[in-house]
Amino acid sequence: MLVEGYTKEFCRPPNPNAEHLRCVASLDTDITEVLPYLNTALGGHQYFRDPPSLTLKLPGKLVTLYPRKIAINILKDEQEADSILQWLKQQINNTWEKREAIAPSFAVRSRSRPRALDILKVLPKTNCGKCGKPTCMVFAVAVSEGSCIIDECPGIDEQNKERIRHYLR
């Protein structure tokens, strides 16, 4: 087992209106060696060799793994952080145990980033703020970056939600 435990710290983002949390988990061991294997196994979004880090896109959030810590953005509560951290601990340990059968990847997947304007085209463009963002454009940027999911827009119909999901795939 590579990772046995971690400690967590939570903070609010600098925006005083933000209702979500950020979490940084300090790991009990260095995971540098498993990062390229995780990049293969989990389909990393960004991988850097120096300094070593791997960013993963999870629905509505970005998670970055460093040698001795994990940073998670846009959490609704501490229980969500615990759930993600337990899943990551299991993924790290499983990947480490099976590393002989996994080809490490030191590259970023060749995917073009979704364009915010393409997403904005199918949004209702009401700037209602019900998604937690001040405008539909800000929401579209957040969706394109992976920090929000399209389901957070209450004004978009199912057909357009599916169009965006298809576009993001």
C-alpha beads as a LAMMPS data file, in Angstrom:
LAMMPS data file: protein, C-alpha beads

169 atoms
168 bonds

1 atom types
1 bond types

-500.0 500.0 xlo xhi
-500.0 500.0 ylo yhi
-500.0 500.0 zlo zhi

Masses

1 110.0

Atoms # bond

1 1 1 0.000 0.000 0.000
2 1 1 1.461 3.333 -1.049
3 1 1 -0.895 5.760 0.739
4 1 1 -2.133 4.798 4.172
5 1 1 -3.426 8.106 5.432
6 1 1 -3.712 11.855 5.086
7 1 1 -4.737 14.963 6.975
8 1 1 -7.168 17.557 5.577
9 1 1 -7.455 21.317 5.702
10 1 1 -10.423 23.275 4.403
11 1 1 -10.738 26.884 3.338
12 1 1 -13.150 29.155 1.518
13 1 1 -12.048 30.788 -1.740
14 1 1 -11.174 34.502 -1.634
15 1 1 -14.548 35.440 -3.164
16 1 1 -16.697 36.486 -0.161
17 1 1 -19.882 35.268 -1.905
18 1 1 -18.542 31.765 -2.541
19 1 1 -20.405 29.033 -0.705
20 1 1 -18.124 26.149 -1.659
21 1 1 -15.009 24.811 0.053
22 1 1 -11.517 23.933 -1.055
23 1 1 -9.617 21.037 0.478
24 1 1 -5.926 20.252 0.663
25 1 1 -5.023 16.794 1.905
26 1 1 -1.454 16.228 3.090
27 1 1 -0.378 12.664 2.297
28 1 1 1.652 10.408 4.581
29 1 1 3.932 9.417 1.687
30 1 1 5.363 10.761 -1.569
31 1 1 3.328 9.682 -4.632
32 1 1 5.591 11.142 -7.339
33 1 1 6.374 7.710 -8.828
34 1 1 2.709 6.733 -9.295
35 1 1 1.645 9.982 -11.050
36 1 1 2.494 8.844 -14.624
37 1 1 0.662 5.554 -14.001
38 1 1 -2.365 7.457 -12.680
39 1 1 -2.164 9.678 -15.773
40 1 1 -2.695 6.523 -17.841
41 1 1 -5.217 4.824 -15.556
42 1 1 -7.419 7.844 -14.807
43 1 1 -6.997 9.850 -18.010
44 1 1 -5.229 12.891 -16.612
45 1 1 -6.144 16.370 -17.774
46 1 1 -2.711 17.969 -17.173
47 1 1 0.556 16.303 -16.272
48 1 1 3.802 18.063 -15.390
49 1 1 7.152 16.415 -14.736
50 1 1 8.837 19.342 -12.997
51 1 1 7.527 20.033 -10.499
52 1 1 5.530 16.795 -10.608
53 1 1 1.747 17.135 -10.608
54 1 1 -1.300 15.572 -12.202
55 1 1 -4.633 17.338 -12.605
56 1 1 -7.800 15.303 -13.058
57 1 1 -11.170 16.559 -14.232
58 1 1 -14.006 15.180 -12.160
59 1 1 -17.603 16.290 -12.715
60 1 1 -17.736 19.932 -11.666
61 1 1 -14.259 20.059 -10.140
62 1 1 -10.551 19.879 -10.724
63 1 1 -8.343 17.715 -8.516
64 1 1 -4.580 18.157 -8.526
65 1 1 -2.228 15.549 -7.132
66 1 1 1.237 16.672 -6.007
67 1 1 4.032 14.541 -4.486
68 1 1 2.705 14.888 -0.928
69 1 1 -0.701 16.544 -1.253
70 1 1 -4.018 16.567 -3.090
71 1 1 -5.956 19.777 -3.789
72 1 1 -9.682 19.707 -4.568
73 1 1 -11.753 22.723 -5.580
74 1 1 -15.484 23.461 -5.466
75 1 1 -16.663 21.141 -2.706
76 1 1 -20.132 21.466 -1.219
77 1 1 -19.058 20.064 2.162
78 1 1 -16.461 18.025 4.045
79 1 1 -18.292 14.759 3.328
80 1 1 -17.841 15.286 -0.418
81 1 1 -14.109 15.810 0.175
82 1 1 -13.934 12.597 2.228
83 1 1 -15.668 10.665 -0.533
84 1 1 -13.290 11.946 -3.226
85 1 1 -10.205 11.429 -1.044
86 1 1 -11.180 7.847 -0.197
87 1 1 -11.752 7.125 -3.901
88 1 1 -8.378 8.691 -4.806
89 1 1 -6.577 6.755 -2.069
90 1 1 -8.039 3.536 -3.478
91 1 1 -7.128 4.531 -7.068
92 1 1 -3.569 5.470 -6.063
93 1 1 -3.026 2.214 -4.167
94 1 1 -4.634 0.020 -6.852
95 1 1 -2.637 1.725 -9.597
96 1 1 0.581 1.362 -7.592
97 1 1 -0.045 -2.346 -7.050
98 1 1 -0.787 -2.896 -10.767
99 1 1 1.902 -0.565 -12.157
100 1 1 3.775 -3.445 -13.823
101 1 1 0.797 -3.917 -16.161
102 1 1 0.272 -0.182 -16.850
103 1 1 2.291 1.840 -19.351
104 1 1 3.137 5.137 -17.639
105 1 1 2.161 8.272 -19.537
106 1 1 4.241 11.413 -19.245
107 1 1 2.053 13.366 -21.654
108 1 1 -1.164 15.311 -21.545
109 1 1 -4.011 13.746 -23.500
110 1 1 -4.429 15.452 -26.833
111 1 1 -7.850 16.955 -26.330
112 1 1 -8.791 20.417 -27.315
113 1 1 -10.434 22.420 -24.612
114 1 1 -14.146 23.053 -25.119
115 1 1 -14.826 26.609 -26.186
116 1 1 -16.891 28.723 -23.813
117 1 1 -18.612 30.483 -26.719
118 1 1 -19.826 27.149 -28.108
119 1 1 -21.337 26.368 -24.715
120 1 1 -22.812 29.859 -24.352
121 1 1 -24.674 29.459 -27.658
122 1 1 -27.036 26.882 -26.151
123 1 1 -27.454 28.485 -22.722
124 1 1 -30.606 30.539 -22.089
125 1 1 -28.535 33.768 -21.813
126 1 1 -30.786 35.166 -19.088
127 1 1 -27.946 35.941 -16.649
128 1 1 -30.320 34.867 -13.867
129 1 1 -27.528 33.868 -11.480
130 1 1 -29.402 30.782 -10.243
131 1 1 -26.362 28.642 -11.111
132 1 1 -24.249 30.683 -8.700
133 1 1 -22.423 32.565 -11.447
134 1 1 -23.108 36.227 -12.245
135 1 1 -23.624 35.709 -15.981
136 1 1 -24.185 32.942 -18.497
137 1 1 -20.775 33.731 -20.006
138 1 1 -19.019 33.149 -16.674
139 1 1 -20.965 29.895 -16.316
140 1 1 -19.972 28.824 -19.854
141 1 1 -16.294 29.450 -19.052
142 1 1 -16.609 27.417 -15.832
143 1 1 -18.210 24.521 -17.743
144 1 1 -15.479 24.649 -20.406
145 1 1 -12.810 24.500 -17.679
146 1 1 -14.532 21.641 -15.892
147 1 1 -15.226 23.541 -12.668
148 1 1 -19.027 23.413 -13.199
149 1 1 -21.339 20.923 -14.818
150 1 1 -24.107 21.807 -17.252
151 1 1 -26.755 20.431 -14.863
152 1 1 -26.130 23.429 -12.583
153 1 1 -27.973 25.673 -15.065
154 1 1 -31.662 25.547 -14.098
155 1 1 -32.800 27.359 -17.254
156 1 1 -31.445 24.989 -19.891
157 1 1 -33.714 22.313 -21.354
158 1 1 -32.809 18.617 -21.510
159 1 1 -32.146 18.646 -25.262
160 1 1 -29.537 21.405 -24.928
161 1 1 -28.053 19.765 -21.817
162 1 1 -27.514 16.638 -23.884
163 1 1 -25.978 18.681 -26.723
164 1 1 -23.446 20.149 -24.270
165 1 1 -22.706 16.758 -22.691
166 1 1 -22.065 15.357 -26.173
167 1 1 -19.854 18.334 -27.053
168 1 1 -17.827 17.946 -23.849
169 1 1 -17.254 14.235 -24.534

Bonds

1 1 1 2
2 1 2 3
3 1 3 4
4 1 4 5
5 1 5 6
6 1 6 7
7 1 7 8
8 1 8 9
9 1 9 10
10 1 10 11
11 1 11 12
12 1 12 13
13 1 13 14
14 1 14 15
15 1 15 16
16 1 16 17
17 1 17 18
18 1 18 19
19 1 19 20
20 1 20 21
21 1 21 22
22 1 22 23
23 1 23 24
24 1 24 25
25 1 25 26
26 1 26 27
27 1 27 28
28 1 28 29
29 1 29 30
30 1 30 31
31 1 31 32
32 1 32 33
33 1 33 34
34 1 34 35
35 1 35 36
36 1 36 37
37 1 37 38
38 1 38 39
39 1 39 40
40 1 40 41
41 1 41 42
42 1 42 43
43 1 43 44
44 1 44 45
45 1 45 46
46 1 46 47
47 1 47 48
48 1 48 49
49 1 49 50
50 1 50 51
51 1 51 52
52 1 52 53
53 1 53 54
54 1 54 55
55 1 55 56
56 1 56 57
57 1 57 58
58 1 58 59
59 1 59 60
60 1 60 61
61 1 61 62
62 1 62 63
63 1 63 64
64 1 64 65
65 1 65 66
66 1 66 67
67 1 67 68
68 1 68 69
69 1 69 70
70 1 70 71
71 1 71 72
72 1 72 73
73 1 73 74
74 1 74 75
75 1 75 76
76 1 76 77
77 1 77 78
78 1 78 79
79 1 79 80
80 1 80 81
81 1 81 82
82 1 82 83
83 1 83 84
84 1 84 85
85 1 85 86
86 1 86 87
87 1 87 88
88 1 88 89
89 1 89 90
90 1 90 91
91 1 91 92
92 1 92 93
93 1 93 94
94 1 94 95
95 1 95 96
96 1 96 97
97 1 97 98
98 1 98 99
99 1 99 100
100 1 100 101
101 1 101 102
102 1 102 103
103 1 103 104
104 1 104 105
105 1 105 106
106 1 106 107
107 1 107 108
108 1 108 109
109 1 109 110
110 1 110 111
111 1 111 112
112 1 112 113
113 1 113 114
114 1 114 115
115 1 115 116
116 1 116 117
117 1 117 118
118 1 118 119
119 1 119 120
120 1 120 121
121 1 121 122
122 1 122 123
123 1 123 124
124 1 124 125
125 1 125 126
126 1 126 127
127 1 127 128
128 1 128 129
129 1 129 130
130 1 130 131
131 1 131 132
132 1 132 133
133 1 133 134
134 1 134 135
135 1 135 136
136 1 136 137
137 1 137 138
138 1 138 139
139 1 139 140
140 1 140 141
141 1 141 142
142 1 142 143
143 1 143 144
144 1 144 145
145 1 145 146
146 1 146 147
147 1 147 148
148 1 148 149
149 1 149 150
150 1 150 151
151 1 151 152
152 1 152 153
153 1 153 154
154 1 154 155
155 1 155 156
156 1 156 157
157 1 157 158
158 1 158 159
159 1 159 160
160 1 160 161
161 1 161 162
162 1 162 163
163 1 163 164
164 1 164 165
165 1 165 166
166 1 166 167
167 1 167 168
168 1 168 169
